Amino acid sequence: MHILVCPHELTVGGSQINALELAREVRDAGHRVTIYAAPDVLVSTIEEFGLDYIPAPPRKHPLDVRAINALTQTARRLGVDVVHTYEWPPSLEAAYGPTRSLGIPTVMTVLSMDVPDFLPHHLPIIVGTEGLAAEARGRGRDTHVIEPPIDVTSNHPDACENARTDLNLNADAFVTSVVGRLSVEHEKYFGVLEAIAVVDELARTSRVTLVIAGDGEGMVKVRSRAEDVNARHGADVIRVMGNLLDPRPAYAAADVVLGMGGSALRGMAFAKPLVVQGAGGFWRLLTPESQRQFLTDGFFGHGGGGVTDLNPILQALLTDPRRRSELGAFGRDLVESRFDVKLAGRRLAQIYATASNTGGQRSRAARSLATTTYEFAKFRTAMRLQSLRGDLEKESARG
């Protein structure tokens, strides 16, 4: 089979890295794979993996006709058997493009914490948790589960032996790392601000460092808060690294990892104890007792005490190296047994084969796309109203 894989973008992020690592596994299993996305920093990873790559035109807005036409022409020219899209923008483009026009099957992957209602119901979808799958199946979707896959060979406790030296970190400091987008989505950067506050408090009595690897709309506030903390302590207590094309040293250098989704799993692969970050002040330590929640609903959560929850977790781990070692070994074993990218690659190839045999499901497409058009229009209207409301509130505050 020839698969056209369409990540929603090629910036550094969990969904994009998963797309490329799984594409490599499918290619290594004997299939032809081509990556199609607008150029960005992960082009170098595509080259490193030896994958075929065709640059897509930049997406000016959702449902950009130019983007839909370009994808359709590319799929036709390559004669692909399946289009595999990651997240909703390319999923809509494929549904209205090569699947509707050419009858080429599309498989959608959504690794967000919810599945948008406007995605076409006639196309198979892959989600990352059993909880999301149950919800999607309840709405009549053809749903598969592939939990966020991890390359357990390159993400390994011995992969970056000189990580602290490479990142210029003190060998005897208690290092906490968080790797991921500093975005408003899922309140990621709000959680990072909570982590900064906790490490600021711990630094009064202990030699501690918080490593922050990532970028996004929260970077200005995160960097400002870090500068305030560092000035107060006269040391680099908070290290803001920005985007790391290879974030493995940030995981390897840590005593504890904070994270959600695929980033959480990569920290576990390095045999680090994990504190799962969620929205609304959620923080919870991964243990044999708490694993059931995360294996069902994903490495995320909603609601909690924020700083008041995270502080005692880090305080306890700081003073208990044996506990850190036990939890790190537990996490590594869990990743190896359940999240290995090779297992996920084999499962994905089976999904492709089924989709290819089923075809583009044109008999269901017309009604499904009509519903998608209506639901997406509602979504866009709601987003515009929310943006307008925010602008009015800012104007009122200035007045």
Summary of the structure (lengths in Angstrom):
residues: 399
radius of gyration: 21.8
end to end distance: 61.2
largest distance: 67.1
contacts: 1383
relative contact order: 0.13
helix: 51%
strand: 16%
